[in-house]
Amino acid sequence: MVIKIDNEKCTKCGLCIETCPINIIRMEGDMVLMDETRCIKCKTCVGVCPSKAIYIK
C-alpha cells in the first residue's frame, strides 16, 4: 500500500499538512509533496482531503 497525492485534483487547502501526525507532507511551490519512505500509512491525510486528491494505491 502506498499513499499518493494527485496534484491536479488538489486544491492546496493544507489540511493534509496540518493533520499529518509525523509531518511528512509539505508544500513546495504549487505542489503538495509527501515523503513516501517515512509514511506510516495511518491514512489521516486520505480522510481529511476534501477534494479526494490523496488516495491509496
CHARMM-style PDB file with segment names, atoms N, HN, CA, C and O in Angstrom:
ATOM      1  N   MET     1       0.842  -1.181   0.000  1.00  0.00      PROA
ATOM      2  CA  MET     1       0.000   0.000   0.000  1.00  0.00      PROA
ATOM      3  C   MET     1       0.885   1.241   0.000  1.00  0.00      PROA
ATOM      4  O   MET     1       1.827   1.362   0.783  1.00  0.00      PROA
ATOM      5  N   VAL     2       0.554   2.150  -0.896  1.00  0.00      PROA
ATOM      6  HN  VAL     2      -0.211   2.051  -1.532  1.00  0.00      PROA
ATOM      7  CA  VAL     2       1.257   3.425  -0.999  1.00  0.00      PROA
ATOM      8  C   VAL     2       0.214   4.533  -1.048  1.00  0.00      PROA
ATOM      9  O   VAL     2      -0.808   4.393  -1.719  1.00  0.00      PROA
ATOM     10  N   ILE     3       0.460   5.612  -0.357  1.00  0.00      PROA
ATOM     11  HN  ILE     3       1.291   5.725   0.188  1.00  0.00      PROA
ATOM     12  CA  ILE     3      -0.446   6.759  -0.385  1.00  0.00      PROA
ATOM     13  C   ILE     3       0.131   7.782  -1.354  1.00  0.00      PROA
ATOM     14  O   ILE     3       1.303   8.150  -1.264  1.00  0.00      PROA
ATOM     15  N   LYS     4      -0.708   8.236  -2.282  1.00  0.00      PROA
ATOM     16  HN  LYS     4      -1.659   7.937  -2.355  1.00  0.00      PROA
ATOM     17  CA  LYS     4      -0.285   9.148  -3.346  1.00  0.00      PROA
ATOM     18  C   LYS     4      -1.096  10.429  -3.299  1.00  0.00      PROA
ATOM     19  O   LYS     4      -2.213  10.451  -2.782  1.00  0.00      PROA
ATOM     20  N   ILE     5      -0.525  11.497  -3.845  1.00  0.00      PROA
ATOM     21  HN  ILE     5       0.383  11.479  -4.266  1.00  0.00      PROA
ATOM     22  CA  ILE     5      -1.215  12.783  -3.950  1.00  0.00      PROA
ATOM     23  C   ILE     5      -1.364  13.121  -5.430  1.00  0.00      PROA
ATOM     24  O   ILE     5      -0.384  13.128  -6.175  1.00  0.00      PROA
ATOM     25  N   ASP     6      -2.602  13.404  -5.851  1.00  0.00      PROA
ATOM     26  HN  ASP     6      -3.398  13.399  -5.246  1.00  0.00      PROA
ATOM     27  CA  ASP     6      -2.881  13.838  -7.217  1.00  0.00      PROA
ATOM     28  C   ASP     6      -2.933  15.364  -7.189  1.00  0.00      PROA
ATOM     29  O   ASP     6      -3.950  15.944  -6.806  1.00  0.00      PROA
ATOM     30  N   ASN     7      -1.845  16.012  -7.591  1.00  0.00      PROA
ATOM     31  HN  ASN     7      -1.019  15.541  -7.901  1.00  0.00      PROA
ATOM     32  CA  ASN     7      -1.768  17.467  -7.518  1.00  0.00      PROA
ATOM     33  C   ASN     7      -2.693  18.176  -8.496  1.00  0.00      PROA
ATOM     34  O   ASN     7      -2.925  19.377  -8.359  1.00  0.00      PROA
ATOM     35  N   GLU     8      -3.226  17.458  -9.478  1.00  0.00      PROA
ATOM     36  HN  GLU     8      -3.038  16.483  -9.589  1.00  0.00      PROA
ATOM     37  CA  GLU     8      -4.206  18.075 -10.383  1.00  0.00      PROA
ATOM     38  C   GLU     8      -5.557  18.236  -9.698  1.00  0.00      PROA
ATOM     39  O   GLU     8      -6.289  19.184  -9.984  1.00  0.00      PROA
ATOM     40  N   LYS     9      -5.892  17.312  -8.794  1.00  0.00      PROA
ATOM     41  HN  LYS     9      -5.298  16.542  -8.562  1.00  0.00      PROA
ATOM     42  CA  LYS     9      -7.147  17.393  -8.033  1.00  0.00      PROA
ATOM     43  C   LYS     9      -7.008  18.261  -6.783  1.00  0.00      PROA
ATOM     44  O   LYS     9      -7.995  18.804  -6.286  1.00  0.00      PROA
ATOM     45  N   CYS    10      -5.794  18.389  -6.282  1.00  0.00      PROA
ATOM     46  HN  CYS    10      -4.992  17.948  -6.685  1.00  0.00      PROA
ATOM     47  CA  CYS    10      -5.530  19.080  -5.017  1.00  0.00      PROA
ATOM     48  C   CYS    10      -5.891  20.564  -5.092  1.00  0.00      PROA
ATOM     49  O   CYS    10      -5.543  21.247  -6.055  1.00  0.00      PROA
ATOM     50  N   THR    11      -6.593  21.055  -4.066  1.00  0.00      PROA
ATOM     51  HN  THR    11      -6.876  20.500  -3.284  1.00  0.00      PROA
ATOM     52  CA  THR    11      -6.968  22.468  -4.003  1.00  0.00      PROA
ATOM     53  C   THR    11      -6.008  23.273  -3.127  1.00  0.00      PROA
ATOM     54  O   THR    11      -6.216  24.470  -2.924  1.00  0.00      PROA
ATOM     55  N   LYS    12      -4.965  22.633  -2.609  1.00  0.00      PROA
ATOM     56  HN  LYS    12      -4.797  21.661  -2.774  1.00  0.00      PROA
ATOM     57  CA  LYS    12      -3.932  23.274  -1.781  1.00  0.00      PROA
ATOM     58  C   LYS    12      -4.515  23.870  -0.499  1.00  0.00      PROA
ATOM     59  O   LYS    12      -4.077  24.929  -0.049  1.00  0.00      PROA
ATOM     60  N   CYS    13      -5.492  23.196   0.081  1.00  0.00      PROA
ATOM     61  HN  CYS    13      -5.847  22.336  -0.285  1.00  0.00      PROA
ATOM     62  CA  CYS    13      -6.138  23.696   1.305  1.00  0.00      PROA
ATOM     63  C   CYS    13      -5.232  23.551   2.533  1.00  0.00      PROA
ATOM     64  O   CYS    13      -5.377  24.296   3.502  1.00  0.00      PROA
ATOM     65  N   GLY    14      -4.302  22.600   2.493  1.00  0.00      PROA
ATOM     66  HN  GLY    14      -4.184  21.995   1.706  1.00  0.00      PROA
ATOM     67  CA  GLY    14      -3.358  22.422   3.590  1.00  0.00      PROA
ATOM     68  C   GLY    14      -3.809  21.520   4.720  1.00  0.00      PROA
ATOM     69  O   GLY    14      -3.068  21.332   5.685  1.00  0.00      PROA
ATOM     70  N   LEU    15      -5.007  20.956   4.627  1.00  0.00      PROA
ATOM     71  HN  LEU    15      -5.609  21.110   3.843  1.00  0.00      PROA
ATOM     72  CA  LEU    15      -5.491  20.089   5.707  1.00  0.00      PROA
ATOM     73  C   LEU    15      -4.590  18.880   5.921  1.00  0.00      PROA
ATOM     74  O   LEU    15      -4.357  18.475   7.060  1.00  0.00      PROA
ATOM     75  N   CYS    16      -4.088  18.309   4.848  1.00  0.00      PROA
ATOM     76  HN  CYS    16      -4.277  18.638   3.923  1.00  0.00      PROA
ATOM     77  CA  CYS    16      -3.208  17.136   4.978  1.00  0.00      PROA
ATOM     78  C   CYS    16      -1.908  17.515   5.687  1.00  0.00      PROA
ATOM     79  O   CYS    16      -1.392  16.744   6.497  1.00  0.00      PROA
ATOM     80  N   ILE    17      -1.389  18.682   5.385  1.00  0.00      PROA
ATOM     81  HN  ILE    17      -1.808  19.308   4.728  1.00  0.00      PROA
ATOM     82  CA  ILE    17      -0.154  19.160   6.011  1.00  0.00      PROA
ATOM     83  C   ILE    17      -0.379  19.365   7.509  1.00  0.00      PROA
ATOM     84  O   ILE    17       0.451  18.968   8.327  1.00  0.00      PROA
ATOM     85  N   GLU    18      -1.499  19.982   7.858  1.00  0.00      PROA
ATOM     86  HN  GLU    18      -2.173  20.304   7.193  1.00  0.00      PROA
ATOM     87  CA  GLU    18      -1.825  20.265   9.262  1.00  0.00      PROA
ATOM     88  C   GLU    18      -2.083  19.004  10.073  1.00  0.00      PROA
ATOM     89  O   GLU    18      -1.756  18.962  11.259  1.00  0.00      PROA
ATOM     90  N   THR    19      -2.661  17.977   9.463  1.00  0.00      PROA
ATOM     91  HN  THR    19      -2.927  18.011   8.500  1.00  0.00      PROA
ATOM     92  CA  THR    19      -3.087  16.806  10.230  1.00  0.00      PROA
ATOM     93  C   THR    19      -2.122  15.635  10.213  1.00  0.00      PROA
ATOM     94  O   THR    19      -2.296  14.691  10.984  1.00  0.00      PROA
ATOM     95  N   CYS    20      -1.112  15.669   9.360  1.00  0.00      PROA
ATOM     96  HN  CYS    20      -0.971  16.436   8.734  1.00  0.00      PROA
ATOM     97  CA  CYS    20      -0.160  14.552   9.305  1.00  0.00      PROA
ATOM     98  C   CYS    20       0.549  14.422  10.651  1.00  0.00      PROA
ATOM     99  O   CYS    20       1.231  15.355  11.073  1.00  0.00      PROA
ATOM    100  N   PRO    21       0.404  13.287  11.332  1.00  0.00      PROA
ATOM    101  CA  PRO    21       0.970  13.149  12.675  1.00  0.00      PROA
ATOM    102  C   PRO    21       2.502  13.108  12.713  1.00  0.00      PROA
ATOM    103  O   PRO    21       3.102  13.323  13.766  1.00  0.00      PROA
ATOM    104  N   ILE    22       3.129  12.834  11.573  1.00  0.00      PROA
ATOM    105  HN  ILE    22       2.642  12.659  10.718  1.00  0.00      PROA
ATOM    106  CA  ILE    22       4.599  12.782  11.580  1.00  0.00      PROA
ATOM    107  C   ILE    22       5.224  13.851  10.677  1.00  0.00      PROA
ATOM    108  O   ILE    22       6.424  13.816  10.405  1.00  0.00      PROA
ATOM    109  N   ASN    23       4.413  14.790  10.220  1.00  0.00      PROA
ATOM    110  HN  ASN    23       3.438  14.819  10.441  1.00  0.00      PROA
ATOM    111  CA  ASN    23       4.882  15.968   9.465  1.00  0.00      PROA
ATOM    112  C   ASN    23       5.737  15.633   8.249  1.00  0.00      PROA
ATOM    113  O   ASN    23       6.834  16.168   8.088  1.00  0.00      PROA
ATOM    114  N   ILE    24       5.228  14.743   7.391  1.00  0.00      PROA
ATOM    115  HN  ILE    24       4.337  14.308   7.522  1.00  0.00      PROA
ATOM    116  CA  ILE    24       5.984  14.383   6.190  1.00  0.00      PROA
ATOM    117  C   ILE    24       5.361  14.960   4.918  1.00  0.00      PROA
ATOM    118  O   ILE    24       5.836  14.678   3.818  1.00  0.00      PROA
ATOM    119  N   ILE    25       4.310  15.758   5.055  1.00  0.00      PROA
ATOM    120  HN  ILE    25       3.924  15.987   5.949  1.00  0.00      PROA
ATOM    121  CA  ILE    25       3.665  16.378   3.902  1.00  0.00      PROA
ATOM    122  C   ILE    25       4.020  17.860   3.928  1.00  0.00      PROA
ATOM    123  O   ILE    25       3.967  18.512   4.971  1.00  0.00      PROA
ATOM    124  N   ARG    26       4.387  18.379   2.747  1.00  0.00      PROA
ATOM    125  HN  ARG    26       4.430  17.849   1.900  1.00  0.00      PROA
ATOM    126  CA  ARG    26       4.807  19.780   2.679  1.00  0.00      PROA
ATOM    127  C   ARG    26       4.363  20.394   1.355  1.00  0.00      PROA
ATOM    128  O   ARG    26       4.082  19.686   0.388  1.00  0.00      PROA
ATOM    129  N   MET    27       4.306  21.714   1.332  1.00  0.00      PROA
ATOM    130  HN  MET    27       4.534  22.289   2.117  1.00  0.00      PROA
ATOM    131  CA  MET    27       4.013  22.459   0.123  1.00  0.00      PROA
ATOM    132  C   MET    27       5.347  22.915  -0.452  1.00  0.00      PROA
ATOM    133  O   MET    27       6.165  23.511   0.249  1.00  0.00      PROA
ATOM    134  N   GLU    28       5.554  22.634  -1.714  1.00  0.00      PROA
ATOM    135  HN  GLU    28       4.890  22.150  -2.283  1.00  0.00      PROA
ATOM    136  CA  GLU    28       6.770  23.063  -2.389  1.00  0.00      PROA
ATOM    137  C   GLU    28       6.348  23.704  -3.705  1.00  0.00      PROA
ATOM    138  O   GLU    28       5.954  23.015  -4.646  1.00  0.00      PROA
ATOM    139  N   GLY    29       6.434  25.027  -3.758  1.00  0.00      PROA
ATOM    140  HN  GLY    29       6.754  25.587  -2.994  1.00  0.00      PROA
ATOM    141  CA  GLY    29       5.902  25.745  -4.912  1.00  0.00      PROA
ATOM    142  C   GLY    29       4.400  25.581  -4.941  1.00  0.00      PROA
ATOM    143  O   GLY    29       3.719  25.910  -3.970  1.00  0.00      PROA
ATOM    144  N   ASP    30       3.875  25.078  -6.040  1.00  0.00      PROA
ATOM    145  HN  ASP    30       4.427  24.811  -6.829  1.00  0.00      PROA
ATOM    146  CA  ASP    30       2.430  24.832  -6.130  1.00  0.00      PROA
ATOM    147  C   ASP    30       2.107  23.339  -6.057  1.00  0.00      PROA
ATOM    148  O   ASP    30       1.044  22.901  -6.498  1.00  0.00      PROA
ATOM    149  N   MET    31       3.032  22.570  -5.499  1.00  0.00      PROA
ATOM    150  HN  MET    31       3.896  22.925  -5.142  1.00  0.00      PROA
ATOM    151  CA  MET    31       2.848  21.124  -5.361  1.00  0.00      PROA
ATOM    152  C   MET    31       2.806  20.728  -3.888  1.00  0.00      PROA
ATOM    153  O   MET    31       3.534  21.280  -3.062  1.00  0.00      PROA
ATOM    154  N   VAL    32       1.947  19.768  -3.575  1.00  0.00      PROA
ATOM    155  HN  VAL    32       1.356  19.320  -4.245  1.00  0.00      PROA
ATOM    156  CA  VAL    32       1.945  19.169  -2.240  1.00  0.00      PROA
ATOM    157  C   VAL    32       2.706  17.860  -2.365  1.00  0.00      PROA
ATOM    158  O   VAL    32       2.354  17.007  -3.180  1.00  0.00      PROA
ATOM    159  N   LEU    33       3.743  17.700  -1.562  1.00  0.00      PROA
ATOM    160  HN  LEU    33       4.029  18.392  -0.900  1.00  0.00      PROA
ATOM    161  CA  LEU    33       4.609  16.535  -1.645  1.00  0.00      PROA
ATOM    162  C   LEU    33       4.622  15.777  -0.333  1.00  0.00      PROA
ATOM    163  O   LEU    33       4.429  16.350   0.739  1.00  0.00      PROA
ATOM    164  N   MET    34       4.854  14.470  -0.437  1.00  0.00      PROA
ATOM    165  HN  MET    34       5.011  14.005  -1.308  1.00  0.00      PROA
ATOM    166  CA  MET    34       4.893  13.598   0.727  1.00  0.00      PROA
ATOM    167  C   MET    34       6.163  12.749   0.662  1.00  0.00      PROA
ATOM    168  O   MET    34       6.536  12.268  -0.408  1.00  0.00      PROA
ATOM    169  N   ASP    35       6.814  12.569   1.788  1.00  0.00      PROA
ATOM    170  HN  ASP    35       6.511  12.959   2.657  1.00  0.00      PROA
ATOM    171  CA  ASP    35       7.969  11.672   1.857  1.00  0.00      PROA
ATOM    172  C   ASP    35       7.425  10.256   2.048  1.00  0.00      PROA
ATOM    173  O   ASP    35       7.203   9.815   3.175  1.00  0.00      PROA
ATOM    174  N   GLU    36       7.213   9.556   0.947  1.00  0.00      PROA
ATOM    175  HN  GLU    36       7.393   9.914   0.030  1.00  0.00      PROA
ATOM    176  CA  GLU    36       6.595   8.227   0.981  1.00  0.00      PROA
ATOM    177  C   GLU    36       7.426   7.212   1.763  1.00  0.00      PROA
ATOM    178  O   GLU    36       6.875   6.248   2.295  1.00  0.00      PROA
ATOM    179  N   THR    37       8.725   7.412   1.841  1.00  0.00      PROA
ATOM    180  HN  THR    37       9.172   8.195   1.409  1.00  0.00      PROA
ATOM    181  CA  THR    37       9.579   6.456   2.553  1.00  0.00      PROA
ATOM    182  C   THR    37       9.384   6.535   4.060  1.00  0.00      PROA
ATOM    183  O   THR    37       9.677   5.573   4.769  1.00  0.00      PROA
ATOM    184  N   ARG    38       8.894   7.664   4.563  1.00  0.00      PROA
ATOM    185  HN  ARG    38       8.655   8.446   3.987  1.00  0.00      PROA
ATOM    186  CA  ARG    38       8.672   7.827   6.002  1.00  0.00      PROA
ATOM    187  C   ARG    38       7.204   7.669   6.404  1.00  0.00      PROA
ATOM    188  O   ARG    38       6.886   7.672   7.593  1.00  0.00      PROA
ATOM    189  N   CYS    39       6.317   7.534   5.433  1.00  0.00      PROA
ATOM    190  HN  CYS    39       6.575   7.533   4.467  1.00  0.00      PROA
ATOM    191  CA  CYS    39       4.879   7.434   5.697  1.00  0.00      PROA
ATOM    192  C   CYS    39       4.568   6.200   6.542  1.00  0.00      PROA
ATOM    193  O   CYS    39       5.037   5.102   6.245  1.00  0.00      PROA
ATOM    194  N   ILE    40       3.767   6.392   7.604  1.00  0.00      PROA
ATOM    195  HN  ILE    40       3.386   7.285   7.845  1.00  0.00      PROA
ATOM    196  CA  ILE    40       3.374   5.281   8.475  1.00  0.00      PROA
ATOM    197  C   ILE    40       2.016   4.691   8.064  1.00  0.00      PROA
ATOM    198  O   ILE    40       1.495   3.794   8.727  1.00  0.00      PROA
ATOM    199  N   LYS    41       1.463   5.194   6.987  1.00  0.00      PROA
ATOM    200  HN  LYS    41       1.885   5.923   6.448  1.00  0.00      PROA
ATOM    201  CA  LYS    41       0.213   4.693   6.400  1.00  0.00      PROA
ATOM    202  C   LYS    41      -0.966   4.721   7.372  1.00  0.00      PROA
ATOM    203  O   LYS    41      -1.763   3.786   7.438  1.00  0.00      PROA
ATOM    204  N   CYS    42      -1.051   5.805   8.115  1.00  0.00      PROA
ATOM    205  HN  CYS    42      -0.403   6.565   8.062  1.00  0.00      PROA
ATOM    206  CA  CYS    42      -2.158   5.969   9.064  1.00  0.00      PROA
ATOM    207  C   CYS    42      -3.448   6.395   8.362  1.00  0.00      PROA
ATOM    208  O   CYS    42      -4.536   6.274   8.925  1.00  0.00      PROA
ATOM    209  N   LYS    43      -3.320   6.892   7.135  1.00  0.00      PROA
ATOM    210  HN  LYS    43      -2.437   6.991   6.678  1.00  0.00      PROA
ATOM    211  CA  LYS    43      -4.445   7.314   6.294  1.00  0.00      PROA
ATOM    212  C   LYS    43      -5.159   8.563   6.790  1.00  0.00      PROA
ATOM    213  O   LYS    43      -6.260   8.866   6.328  1.00  0.00      PROA
ATOM    214  N   THR    44      -4.563   9.283   7.708  1.00  0.00      PROA
ATOM    215  HN  THR    44      -3.669   9.037   8.083  1.00  0.00      PROA
ATOM    216  CA  THR    44      -5.172  10.523   8.196  1.00  0.00      PROA
ATOM    217  C   THR    44      -5.360  11.512   7.055  1.00  0.00      PROA
ATOM    218  O   THR    44      -6.414  12.138   6.942  1.00  0.00      PROA
ATOM    219  N   CYS    45      -4.352  11.653   6.216  1.00  0.00      PROA
ATOM    220  HN  CYS    45      -3.496  11.144   6.308  1.00  0.00      PROA
ATOM    221  CA  CYS    45      -4.424  12.598   5.100  1.00  0.00      PROA
ATOM    222  C   CYS    45      -5.517  12.214   4.100  1.00  0.00      PROA
ATOM    223  O   CYS    45      -6.191  13.080   3.542  1.00  0.00      PROA
ATOM    224  N   VAL    46      -5.685  10.926   3.882  1.00  0.00      PROA
ATOM    225  HN  VAL    46      -5.138  10.221   4.335  1.00  0.00      PROA
ATOM    226  CA  VAL    46      -6.720  10.444   2.961  1.00  0.00      PROA
ATOM    227  C   VAL    46      -8.098  10.859   3.488  1.00  0.00      PROA
ATOM    228  O   VAL    46      -8.955  11.305   2.726  1.00  0.00      PROA
ATOM    229  N   GLY    47      -8.295  10.708   4.783  1.00  0.00      PROA
ATOM    230  HN  GLY    47      -7.598  10.346   5.402  1.00  0.00      PROA
ATOM    231  CA  GLY    47      -9.585  11.016   5.388  1.00  0.00      PROA
ATOM    232  C   GLY    47      -9.937  12.487   5.436  1.00  0.00      PROA
ATOM    233  O   GLY    47     -11.117  12.835   5.389  1.00  0.00      PROA
ATOM    234  N   VAL    48      -8.938  13.370   5.528  1.00  0.00      PROA
ATOM    235  HN  VAL    48      -7.979  13.087   5.565  1.00  0.00      PROA
ATOM    236  CA  VAL    48      -9.239  14.804   5.651  1.00  0.00      PROA
ATOM    237  C   VAL    48      -9.287  15.531   4.315  1.00  0.00      PROA
ATOM    238  O   VAL    48      -9.731  16.678   4.265  1.00  0.00      PROA
ATOM    239  N   CYS    49      -8.848  14.907   3.243  1.00  0.00      PROA
ATOM    240  HN  CYS    49      -8.487  13.976   3.284  1.00  0.00      PROA
ATOM    241  CA  CYS    49      -8.770  15.593   1.947  1.00  0.00      PROA
ATOM    242  C   CYS    49     -10.168  15.806   1.348  1.00  0.00      PROA
ATOM    243  O   CYS    49     -10.823  14.845   0.944  1.00  0.00      PROA
ATOM    244  N   PRO    50     -10.625  17.068   1.290  1.00  0.00      PROA
ATOM    245  CA  PRO    50     -11.974  17.331   0.777  1.00  0.00      PROA
ATOM    246  C   PRO    50     -12.108  17.119  -0.736  1.00  0.00      PROA
ATOM    247  O   PRO    50     -13.211  16.914  -1.241  1.00  0.00      PROA
ATOM    248  N   SER    51     -10.992  17.169  -1.449  1.00  0.00      PROA
ATOM    249  HN  SER    51     -10.095  17.336  -1.038  1.00  0.00      PROA
ATOM    250  CA  SER    51     -11.058  17.012  -2.906  1.00  0.00      PROA
ATOM    251  C   SER    51     -10.709  15.601  -3.364  1.00  0.00      PROA
ATOM    252  O   SER    51     -10.641  15.329  -4.563  1.00  0.00      PROA
ATOM    253  N   LYS    52     -10.486  14.703  -2.402  1.00  0.00      PROA
ATOM    254  HN  LYS    52     -10.541  14.924  -1.428  1.00  0.00      PROA
ATOM    255  CA  LYS    52     -10.139  13.303  -2.707  1.00  0.00      PROA
ATOM    256  C   LYS    52      -8.880  13.209  -3.578  1.00  0.00      PROA
ATOM    257  O   LYS    52      -8.758  12.316  -4.416  1.00  0.00      PROA
ATOM    258  N   ALA    53      -7.949  14.142  -3.365  1.00  0.00      PROA
ATOM    259  HN  ALA    53      -8.047  14.867  -2.683  1.00  0.00      PROA
ATOM    260  CA  ALA    53      -6.699  14.164  -4.131  1.00  0.00      PROA
ATOM    261  C   ALA    53      -5.658  13.219  -3.547  1.00  0.00      PROA
ATOM    262  O   ALA    53      -4.661  12.918  -4.203  1.00  0.00      PROA
ATOM    263  N   ILE    54      -5.876  12.750  -2.333  1.00  0.00      PROA
ATOM    264  HN  ILE    54      -6.687  12.995  -1.801  1.00  0.00      PROA
ATOM    265  CA  ILE    54      -4.949  11.801  -1.709  1.00  0.00      PROA
ATOM    266  C   ILE    54      -5.641  10.441  -1.685  1.00  0.00      PROA
ATOM    267  O   ILE    54      -6.773  10.298  -1.224  1.00  0.00      PROA
ATOM    268  N   TYR    55      -4.919   9.453  -2.199  1.00  0.00      PROA
ATOM    269  HN  TYR    55      -4.000   9.569  -2.574  1.00  0.00      PROA
ATOM    270  CA  TYR    55      -5.548   8.143  -2.369  1.00  0.00      PROA
ATOM    271  C   TYR    55      -4.559   7.022  -2.088  1.00  0.00      PROA
ATOM    272  O   TYR    55      -3.346   7.234  -2.057  1.00  0.00      PROA
ATOM    273  N   ILE    56      -5.089   5.845  -1.886  1.00  0.00      PROA
ATOM    274  HN  ILE    56      -6.074   5.673  -1.911  1.00  0.00      PROA
ATOM    275  CA  ILE    56      -4.276   4.662  -1.618  1.00  0.00      PROA
ATOM    276  C   ILE    56      -4.109   3.885  -2.917  1.00  0.00      PROA
ATOM    277  O   ILE    56      -5.078   3.613  -3.626  1.00  0.00      PROA
ATOM    278  N   LYS    57      -2.868   3.537  -3.210  1.00  0.00      PROA
ATOM    279  HN  LYS    57      -2.082   3.758  -2.634  1.00  0.00      PROA
ATOM    280  CA  LYS    57      -2.575   2.775  -4.426  1.00  0.00      PROA
ATOM    281  C   LYS    57      -2.086   1.397  -4.043  1.00  0.00      PROA
ATOM    282  OT1 LYS    57      -1.781   0.586  -4.916  1.00  0.00      PROA
TER     283      LYS     57
END
